[in-house]
Amino acid sequence: MKKTSFRPTAILSSILLLSATGANADTFRWASNTDPQTMDPHAVNSTPVLSFLNNIYEGLVRRGENMSIEPSLATSWEPLEGKNGWRFHLRENVTFQNGAAFTAEDVYFSYLRASNEVADVRSWFSPVSDVIVVDDYTIDFVTNNPNPLFPDSIANFMILDKGWAEQNNAALPAKDAQNYATIHTNGTGPFTLSSRDPGVKTTLKPYNNWWDTATHNVTEAVFTPIGNSATGIAALLSGEIDFIQPIPLQDAKQVESRKGFKVLEGEETRVIMFGFGHEHDKLLYSSDVNDANPFKDSRVRLAAAHAINMASIDRVLFRGKIEAASQLVPAGISGYSEKNAARPEYNPKRAKALLAEAGYPNGFSFGLKCTNDRYINDEALCRAAASMFSAVGLKAQLSTGPVRDYWTQLRADDFDMYLLGWSPGTFDVEHPIRFLLHTQDNEKKLGSWNFGNYSNARIDELLPSILQEINPAKRQAMVDEVVAITQKEVAYIPLYTQPLIWATKENIDITQRADNFFMLRWVTIK
């Protein structure tokens, strides 16, 4: 399997953008297997939502084609003098798409909204102790401790118009419900929402008063969710759509063999893993264990890890395109623990022995929940894993469904074991520690995606130091300790780094970013 480094200078797509100056273009049609479940940038912290809305909304900073941080609604920023935190100098003469002026009050309002307990993105602001509006175009984010990563950590923090949100009763996001901001938008970004039919079609048009210089030549963009991969490939090859992400690996050769089409391949920064209901006292979906949760025993979790044959999964499902993962970030991400690069080997004999040691010599049945339209080959992966679990006595009762219902089930603790993919928004290991490993803590805005509520006091203790430590060796030593703890306790079962497989017409130039975000502002139709 190949090794990939996700350094900012090493993750540009091989597709080169051509200048759009003077070029004519028509409607651009694209598809994906997942429809963004909301138009509210603070309601759901998932790639389909954040990627889509980055075309409409903007933050103080943004990521460029090579993933580096660059100015957006803030033109510059610097550490505060005399206290911890950052001062952001805002861009003047920016208007929202309804014509309202952008000021620091909109940033402050958006911070209050996004850090509220009902927001799915509130963990972004766990280091923040205060936000101060200095003047119309200056705002300070005060942090509890020195936080050199803070500007990177808010790359997807998108700004709403305070007046628009309040006037439309959308002062707070609706995570599992609906309000005005769920189906309407008002950003400062390069595209506006023209029409929205959830699950069917969403149309965007360029925002003519965007503050930046447009390099795309898209006059209209139509997005269609296509859950069935065969239908999606047929739509591309018939010319109904211009671009689709992702496509099944097995369809790449078919696309490449057709004149006028091309495939873009890469490796995403997303690690696919299985999670457990660590705090569940009982299994919910077992037919033979009704009074206990065997997964609370680390030996049982390790047995499940030893049951997974990653070489077989790679060969059969991914055609040699994936790299097995040992931790919650891929190699090359800042903070990756080289000292803990080994993962549990495929060892069914050891798995059965561990189950016997834990008091389950005959295994047990349990529920395994997975998506069928979120990750590449997600349902096939879970079926393969269920078969491997069964071979050692872990009889998985597999349940698969669309992602639109999935997060609600996980937040309701409706699982025994579940599938999850995670891409670190800061391109640093602190991100999954903050979201997936820290004990759930609403007051501190931590552990918001730690569905099974894995908890280790030492990890909770180390996170603040990891966030503020600037000495690389000292910081890495703390990260290595965290990774060693999570591996020993089998907090999750990391599986592999997800590949990126996109397909497009040959006359379309796009940029494939390692975070799997698709940006219309980099599309050129030739």
C-alpha positions in Angstrom: 0.0 0.0 0.0 1.2 3.5 -0.7 2.3 6.1 1.7 1.0 9.6 1.4 2.0 12.8 3.2 -0.6 15.4 3.7 1.7 18.4 3.9 0.1 21.6 2.6 2.6 21.7 -0.3 2.0 18.1 -1.2 -1.7 17.8 -1.6 -2.6 19.8 -4.7 -4.7 18.1 -7.3 -2.8 17.2 -10.5 -5.5 19.1 -12.3 -4.3 22.5 -13.3 -6.7 25.4 -13.4 -6.9 27.5 -16.5 -7.7 31.1 -16.5 -11.4 31.8 -16.8 -10.9 35.3 -18.2 -12.9 35.9 -21.3 -14.2 32.3 -21.3 -17.8 31.4 -21.9 -19.5 28.8 -19.9 -22.9 27.1 -19.5 -24.6 25.4 -16.6 -22.3 23.1 -14.6 -24.0 20.0 -13.3 -22.5 17.8 -10.6 -23.6 15.0 -8.3 -22.6 13.2 -5.1 -23.9 10.3 -3.2 -24.9 12.5 -0.2 -27.2 15.5 -0.2 -26.2 18.1 2.4 -28.8 17.7 5.1 -29.0 21.4 5.9 -28.0 24.8 4.5 -27.1 26.0 8.0 -23.3 26.1 8.5 -23.5 25.7 12.3 -26.1 22.9 12.5 -24.1 19.8 11.2 -20.4 19.3 11.4 -20.0 17.0 8.4 -18.1 17.2 5.1 -21.1 17.1 2.8 -22.6 20.2 4.6 -19.4 22.2 5.1 -18.0 21.5 1.7 -21.2 22.6 0.0 -21.8 25.7 2.1 -18.2 26.9 1.6 -19.4 27.9 -1.8 -22.0 30.2 -0.3 -20.7 31.3 3.1 -17.2 32.4 4.2 -15.2 32.5 7.3 -12.5 34.7 8.7 -9.9 32.5 7.0 -10.1 29.8 4.3 -8.0 27.0 2.9 -6.4 27.4 -0.5 -6.0 24.8 -3.2 -3.0 23.4 -1.3 -4.8 23.4 2.0 -2.8 26.3 3.5 -4.7 29.0 5.5 -5.2 32.3 3.7 -7.2 35.5 4.3 -11.0 35.5 3.6 -13.3 37.9 5.6 -10.3 38.7 7.7 -7.4 40.3 5.9 -4.8 39.6 8.6 -4.5 38.4 12.2 -1.9 38.4 14.9 -1.6 37.1 18.6 -3.0 39.4 21.2 -0.6 41.5 23.3 -0.7 40.9 27.0 -3.2 38.0 26.9 -3.8 34.7 25.1 -5.7 34.8 21.8 -5.8 36.4 18.4 -6.9 39.7 16.9 -8.5 39.6 13.4 -8.7 42.6 11.1 -11.8 42.3 9.0 -12.2 43.0 5.3 -14.1 46.3 4.6 -16.7 46.9 1.9 -18.0 43.3 2.0 -21.8 42.7 1.6 -24.0 39.8 2.3 -26.0 38.5 -0.6 -29.0 40.4 0.6 -27.1 43.6 0.4 -26.4 44.0 4.2 -22.9 45.3 5.2 -20.5 42.8 6.9 -19.1 44.0 10.2 -17.6 42.6 13.4 -21.0 42.3 14.9 -21.8 39.6 12.4 -18.7 37.7 13.5 -19.6 38.0 17.1 -23.2 36.9 16.5 -22.0 33.9 14.5 -19.6 33.0 17.2 -22.4 33.0 19.8 -24.5 31.0 17.5 -21.9 28.4 16.5 -20.7 28.0 20.1 -24.1 27.5 21.5 -24.9 24.1 23.0 -27.4 23.3 20.2 -24.7 23.8 17.5 -22.9 20.8 16.1 -19.7 22.8 15.6 -19.3 24.2 19.1 -16.1 22.2 19.8 -14.3 24.5 17.5 -14.5 27.1 20.2 -13.6 25.0 23.2 -10.3 27.1 23.7 -12.2 30.4 23.6 -13.0 32.3 26.8 -14.2 35.5 25.4 -14.8 37.4 22.1 -14.5 41.2 22.0 -15.6 43.5 19.3 -13.0 46.2 19.2 -14.6 48.2 16.4 -16.6 47.5 13.2 -13.6 45.8 11.5 -11.6 44.4 14.4 -12.4 41.5 16.7 -10.5 39.6 19.4 -10.8 35.9 20.2 -9.4 35.4 23.7 -8.3 31.9 24.5 -7.8 30.1 27.8 -4.2 29.4 27.0 -1.8 30.1 24.2 -3.3 28.5 21.1 -1.1 28.7 18.0 -3.5 26.5 16.0 -6.6 28.6 16.5 -6.7 30.4 13.1 -6.4 27.0 11.4 -9.1 25.5 13.6 -11.8 27.9 12.4 -11.3 27.5 8.6 -14.8 26.3 8.3 -16.4 28.7 10.8 -18.8 30.5 8.5 -20.3 33.9 9.1 -24.0 34.7 9.0 -25.7 38.1 8.8 -26.9 38.9 12.3 -29.9 40.9 11.1 -31.1 38.3 8.6 -30.8 35.5 11.0 -32.7 37.3 13.8 -35.4 38.6 11.5 -36.1 35.1 10.2 -36.1 33.4 13.7 -32.9 31.6 13.0 -30.8 33.1 15.8 -29.8 29.5 16.7 -29.1 26.5 14.5 -31.5 23.6 14.3 -29.4 20.4 14.4 -32.1 17.8 14.2 -35.0 20.0 13.2 -35.6 22.8 10.8 -35.7 26.6 10.7 -35.4 29.3 8.1 -31.6 28.8 7.8 -32.1 25.1 7.1 -33.3 25.8 3.6 -32.4 29.5 3.0 -28.9 31.1 2.8 -27.4 34.6 3.0 -23.6 34.4 2.8 -20.8 36.6 1.4 -19.3 33.9 -0.7 -18.9 33.4 -4.5 -22.3 31.6 -5.1 -25.9 32.2 -4.0 -28.6 29.7 -3.4 -31.1 30.0 -6.3 -33.4 27.1 -5.4 -33.4 24.2 -3.0 -35.4 20.9 -3.2 -33.8 18.8 -0.4 -32.8 15.3 -1.7 -33.7 16.2 -5.3 -31.9 19.3 -6.7 -30.1 22.4 -5.5 -29.2 25.3 -7.8 -26.5 27.9 -7.2 -25.7 31.1 -9.2 -22.6 33.4 -9.0 -22.8 36.2 -6.5 -22.0 39.2 -8.7 -21.0 41.4 -5.8 -18.5 39.0 -4.3 -15.5 40.8 -2.9 -12.9 38.5 -4.5 -12.0 38.0 -8.1 -13.8 35.0 -9.7 -11.5 32.6 -11.5 -14.3 30.2 -12.4 -16.5 30.5 -15.5 -19.7 28.8 -14.1 -22.9 30.7 -14.8 -25.1 28.2 -13.0 -24.4 25.2 -10.9 -26.9 22.4 -10.4 -26.3 19.8 -7.7 -28.2 16.4 -7.7 -27.7 13.8 -5.0 -27.5 10.3 -6.6 -27.3 7.5 -4.0 -27.0 4.7 -6.5 -23.5 4.5 -7.9 -24.5 2.8 -11.1 -27.1 5.5 -11.8 -24.5 8.2 -11.1 -21.9 6.7 -13.5 -24.7 6.3 -16.2 -25.6 10.0 -15.7 -22.0 11.1 -16.2 -21.3 8.9 -19.3 -24.6 10.0 -20.9 -23.8 13.6 -20.4 -26.6 14.4 -17.9 -24.0 15.6 -15.4 -20.5 17.0 -15.8 -18.9 15.7 -12.5 -19.5 13.2 -9.8 -17.9 12.5 -6.4 -17.1 9.8 -5.4 -17.3 6.9 -7.8 -16.8 3.2 -6.9 -13.2 2.1 -7.4 -14.3 -0.6 -9.7 -15.9 1.9 -12.1 -12.7 4.0 -12.6 -11.5 1.9 -15.6 -14.8 2.1 -17.3 -14.8 5.9 -17.0 -11.1 6.2 -18.1 -11.8 4.0 -21.1 -14.5 6.3 -22.5 -13.3 9.2 -24.7 -14.1 12.6 -23.2 -13.9 11.6 -19.5 -11.2 11.4 -16.8 -10.8 10.2 -13.3 -9.1 12.1 -10.5 -7.5 9.9 -7.8 -6.0 10.9 -4.5 -6.0 10.0 -0.8 -8.3 11.8 1.6 -7.2 12.8 5.1 -10.2 10.9 6.4 -9.7 7.8 8.6 -12.6 5.2 8.5 -13.1 3.5 11.9 -15.5 1.6 14.1 -16.7 3.1 17.4 -18.2 1.5 20.5 -20.8 2.4 23.0 -18.3 2.7 25.8 -20.8 4.1 28.4 -23.7 1.8 27.4 -24.5 -0.6 30.3 -26.3 -3.0 28.0 -26.3 -4.0 24.4 -29.3 -2.8 22.5 -29.3 -5.3 19.6 -28.2 -8.6 21.1 -30.3 -11.8 21.2 -28.1 -13.5 23.8 -26.6 -10.9 26.1 -29.3 -8.8 27.7 -27.8 -7.6 31.0 -24.3 -6.4 30.0 -22.2 -4.6 27.4 -19.2 -6.8 26.6 -17.6 -4.0 24.6 -16.9 -2.2 27.9 -14.1 -4.7 28.2 -11.0 -3.7 26.2 -10.2 -7.4 25.6 -13.5 -7.7 23.6 -12.7 -4.5 21.7 -9.2 -5.8 20.9 -10.7 -9.1 19.8 -12.9 -7.2 17.3 -9.8 -5.4 16.0 -7.9 -8.7 15.5 -10.9 -10.1 13.6 -10.5 -7.5 10.8 -8.5 -8.6 7.7 -7.4 -5.3 6.3 -5.4 -6.9 3.5 -8.5 -8.7 2.2 -10.6 -5.6 2.5 -8.0 -3.7 0.5 -7.8 -6.3 -2.2 -11.4 -7.2 -2.6 -13.2 -3.8 -2.0 -10.6 -1.2 -2.7 -8.3 -2.8 -5.3 -5.1 -1.9 -3.4 -6.0 1.8 -3.1 -6.2 2.1 0.7 -3.6 2.2 3.5 -4.4 0.6 6.8 -4.7 3.0 9.7 -3.3 2.6 13.2 -4.6 5.8 14.7 -7.3 8.5 14.1 -5.2 10.5 11.6 -3.2 9.3 8.6 0.6 9.4 8.3 1.7 12.8 7.2 -0.8 14.7 9.4 0.8 17.0 12.0 1.2 15.0 15.2 1.0 11.6 13.7 2.6 9.2 16.1 5.4 7.2 14.4 6.1 5.4 17.7 2.6 3.9 17.5 2.4 3.2 13.7 1.6 -0.5 14.2 -2.0 -1.7 14.2 -3.5 -4.9 15.6 -2.7 -7.8 13.2 -5.3 -10.0 11.6 -5.3 -12.9 14.1 -8.6 -14.8 14.5 -7.0 -17.2 16.9 -6.0 -14.4 19.2 -9.4 -12.8 18.9 -11.2 -16.0 20.1 -8.7 -16.3 23.0 -9.4 -12.8 24.1 -13.2 -13.4 24.0 -12.7 -16.5 26.1 -10.6 -14.5 28.6 -13.4 -11.9 28.8 -16.0 -14.6 29.6 -17.5 -15.0 26.1 -15.9 -18.2 24.7 -18.9 -18.6 22.3 -19.0 -15.0 21.4 -22.2 -13.0 21.4 -24.5 -11.1 19.0 -24.6 -7.3 18.8 -25.8 -4.5 16.5 -23.5 -2.9 13.9 -24.8 0.4 12.4 -23.4 1.7 9.2 -24.2 4.2 6.4 -24.9 3.2 2.9 -24.3 6.5 1.1 -21.7 8.4 3.1 -18.3 6.8 2.5 -16.8 4.9 -0.4 -18.1 1.3 -0.3 -19.4 1.8 3.2 -22.1 -0.8 3.1 -19.8 -3.4 1.4 -17.2 -2.6 4.0 -19.6 -3.3 6.9 -20.9 -6.5 5.3 -17.3 -7.7 5.0 -16.5 -6.7 8.5 -19.6 -8.4 9.8 -18.5 -11.6 8.2 -15.0 -11.3 9.7 -16.5 -10.6 13.1 -18.8 -13.7 12.8 -15.8 -15.9 12.1 -14.5 -15.3 15.6 -17.9 -15.4 17.3 -18.9 -11.8 17.2 -22.3 -12.1 15.4 -23.0 -8.6 14.0 -26.6 -7.8 13.3 -25.9 -5.3 10.5 -28.2 -2.3 9.9 -27.4 0.2 7.1 -29.2 3.3 6.1 -28.8 6.8 4.6 -26.6 9.4 6.4 -29.6 11.8 6.7 -30.9 9.6 9.5 -27.6 8.3 10.8 -26.2 11.1 13.0 -29.6 11.4 14.8 -29.4 7.7 15.7 -25.8 8.0 16.9 -26.6 11.1 19.0 -29.5 9.1 20.5 -27.1 6.3 21.5 -29.0 4.0 19.3 -26.1 1.6 18.5 -23.8 -1.1 19.9 -21.0 -0.5 17.4 -21.0 2.1 14.6 -19.0 3.2 11.5 -17.4 6.7 11.4 -15.1 8.6 9.1 -13.1 11.6 10.4 -11.0 14.2 8.7 -9.1 16.6 10.9 -10.2 20.1 10.2 -7.0 21.6 11.4 -4.8 19.0 9.7 -3.5 18.2 13.1 -4.0 15.4 15.6 -5.5 17.7 18.2 -8.7 17.7 16.1 -9.8 14.1 16.7 -8.6 14.3 20.3 -10.9 17.3 20.8 -13.9 15.8 19.0 -13.6 12.1 19.3 -11.5 11.2 22.4 -12.2 13.9 25.0 -14.9 13.0 27.5 -18.2 14.6 26.4 -18.3 18.0 28.1 -21.0 20.5 27.0 -19.6 23.3 29.2 -16.2 23.0 27.7 -17.6 22.3 24.2 -15.6 19.1 23.9 -16.3 15.5 22.8 -19.2 16.5 20.6 -18.7 13.6 18.2 -17.6 11.1 20.8 -20.8 9.2 20.4 -20.0 6.3 22.7 -18.4 8.7 25.3 -15.0 7.1 25.5 -13.4 8.7 28.5 -9.9 8.7 29.9 -8.8 11.3 32.5 -5.2 11.4 31.3 -6.3 12.3 27.7 -8.6 15.0 29.0 -5.7 16.3 31.0 -3.2 16.3 28.1 -5.5 18.1 25.5 -5.0 21.7 26.8 -1.2 21.2 26.9 -1.2 19.8 23.4 -3.2 22.8 22.2 -0.7 25.3 23.6 2.7 23.6 23.5 5.0 25.1 20.9 8.0 22.9 21.5 7.6 20.2 18.8 9.4 17.4 20.8 7.4 18.1 24.0 4.2 18.3 22.1 4.9 15.1 20.2 5.7 13.2 23.4 2.2 14.1 24.7 0.5 13.1 21.5 2.4 9.8 21.5 1.1 9.2 25.0 -2.5 9.9 23.9 -2.2 7.5 20.9 -0.6 4.8 23.1 -3.5 5.1 25.6 -6.2 4.9 22.9 -4.5 1.9 21.2 -4.1 0.0 24.5 -7.7 0.7 25.4 -9.0 0.2 21.8 -11.0 3.4 22.0 -11.8 2.9 18.3 -10.8 0.5 15.6 -9.1 2.6 12.9 -9.4 0.8 9.6 -7.9 2.8 6.7 -7.5 6.1 5.1 -10.3 6.7 2.5 -9.3 7.1 -1.1 -10.5 10.0 -3.3 -12.0 8.9 -6.6 -13.7 11.6 -8.6 -14.9 11.5 -12.3 -15.5 14.3 -14.7 -15.8 15.2 -18.3 -12.5 15.9 -19.9 -13.3 19.5 -20.6 -13.8 20.3 -16.9 -10.9 21.5 -14.8 -11.4 21.2 -11.0 -9.2 21.0 -7.9 -9.3 17.9 -5.8 -8.5 18.8 -2.2 -7.4 16.3 0.4 -10.3 17.1 2.7 -12.7 16.1 0.0 -14.2 19.6 -0.3 -15.4 20.6 -3.7 -15.1 24.3 -4.6 -17.1 25.8 -7.5 -14.8 28.8 -7.5 -12.1 26.6 -9.0 -14.2 25.1 -11.8 -13.3 25.9 -15.4 -15.4 24.7 -18.3 -13.5 24.6 -21.5 
